[in-house]
Amino acid sequence: MAKKVVATLKTSSGKNYAKVISMSRSPKTGAYTFKEEIVVSDNVKDYLAKK
């Protein structure tokens, strides 16, 4: 049976975090891979723009 994990990304220090999932395609096999990263919510647009 799977366990449900509940996590908060907001801390008491005032920083808000967001979980960003980016998708890329492997040139070798053509399969999609997903990369998960936790980023400060102010930097989400910069993270997604850099590719």
N, C-alpha and C positions, 0 to 999 in steps of 0.2 A: 504494500500500500504506500502511495506517495505521501510525502510530508509537505504540508503547506507552510512556506516560510514567509513571515511577515517582517519586513524591514522598513525602517523609516530613513529617509535620506535628508531629513532636516535635523540639525543639531541645535543645541541651546546657544551656540556661539553666534548665531544670526546668519550663517552661511546656508544658502539653499543649494541643494545638489540635485542633479537630474541624471537619470540613467539613459545613456545614448547607445542605440544599437545601430551599427552601420553594416551594410551588406556589400559584399564585393564578389566578383565572379573569378574563379580560378581560370587562368589562361590555358592550363594544361588539360584539365578534365571538363571544364565548362560548368562545374558545380558551384553553387553559391555557398559562401561562408559568411558567418555572422560574427562580428566583433562587438563585445559589450564593454562599455567603459562608463565610469561615474565621473561626471564633470560638474564644475560649479555652474549654476544655471545662467550666470552672466556670460559665460564663454561657450554656450551651446552653438550659437550661430557661427562663431569662428571655427569651432571644431568641425562642424558639418561642411563649411566652405573650403577647408584645406584639402580634403580628399586624401 
